[in-house]
Amino acid sequence: MRDLIQPHVNSLSPYVPGKPIEETERELGIQVSAKLASNENCLGASPKAHEAVMKMASQVHLYPDASSFFLKQTISEFHDAHNIDENQIIIGNGTNEILTLLNRSLLSEGDSACFPWPSFIVYRLAARGHGCKTVEIPYDVSKGFDFDALSKTIANEPSIKLVTLANPNNPTGTSFGRQELEKFASILPKDTVLIIDEAYREYIEDEDYPDAIALMQSRPRTVVTRTFSKAYGLAGLRIGYALCDPEIAHGVNRLREPFNANVLGQVAARASLKDADHRARAYDYNQAMRRKYLEGFRERGFRVPQSAANFVMIKGWADSQRETLNAKAMYESLLRKGVITRPLGGYDLHDALRISVGTPHESNALWNAVDQFLKDEGDQ
Ligand SMILES: Cc1ncc(COP(=O)(O)O)c(C=O)c1O
């Protein structure tokens, strides 16, 4: 009998989600005091988004607007400085879905997708799940992407039809600047599609952050993705968007399931875009707390690359003479204290943990748990 599941699907390592908090608590006999594993906005969504959701609750028996007409209108207004036409917008069930649809609509058999590694795991799943190869370019995670290595590989590998860059990157938190992107885009073959994933864009304070939307307007084979899951606090409603050339948007629309963006996600996303105050609060809080996380971990001896997002990655010890950090042991020790972080073994980083910025209460729990781990380490 022939195989039931296609070989390229069988060879995928599935995304490993965290267990529900209640189940973790039951299994380990603990009480979770901080969930710092998925880079959600610890302040929650805009009160205006809550209001919009409550108002729409009576309409959930109806199918959503398949064209996301009003949401596209709001997105276009939000980006009025870039003069975005509504036919340049793709709405997705999270950026995740958009990335999958882009891979499916842009890559044929024998084509490859390229991205730096480690980066967001969905880039790998989206290409390999469609039966395509991936070309993954390693880089020094403390420093950020190696654009020279990327350019060289792309020049020598004609099968590469799609390049995806996260800015800032997950799981490292590192970001790249205007000049690096401009130089890279000028070298990239014109028919190669470049996706710039700006999931954490709202947290950027660096003035040198590139204007990827302007690049998209001048280089049509460029796609910029944004999400409502992070700074907008709508991860549970699964909604994101991409800005691109109408030809790409039409291609994706042919594949897209008509009702992919749900009723509540559409109204909450619109309300969030209109709430500049909540966005500013989320930004201010994150910058202040992220600084404390960077300083706090560095003071305790960890090596922590600069982060531009709402999380930090600790990777080993600053003192290179010290024994390798056992990140799995640290993860488990924090978990026993009720603090959930993200171990990065799935990204091939066995001495690293990713930790999202939390509320003041969650942060206290984090530092208590980290100090206890360090004390236990010292006692051994
Ligand atoms: C770089 C990056 N892109 C995209 C996403 C996914 O966002 P969404 O929730 O919109 O699917 C994430 C989520 O962790 C991310 O880190």
The ligand as a Gaussian input file, in Angstrom:
#p B3LYP/6-31G(d) Opt

LIG

0 1
 C        8.597000      36.692000      13.956000
 C        7.170000      36.277000      14.113000
 N        6.351000      36.352000      13.057000
 C        5.064000      35.984000      13.133000
 C        4.546000      35.498000      14.314000
 C        3.145000      34.928000      14.334000
 O        2.209000      35.798000      14.505000
 P        0.658000      35.421000      14.363000
 O        0.180000      35.240000      15.754000
 O        0.134000      36.645000      13.693000
 O        0.484000      34.217000      13.525000
 C        5.344000      35.389000      15.440000
 C        4.781000      34.836000      16.680000
 O        5.406000      34.417000      17.582000
 C        6.690000      35.793000      15.337000
 O        7.502000      35.696000      16.385000

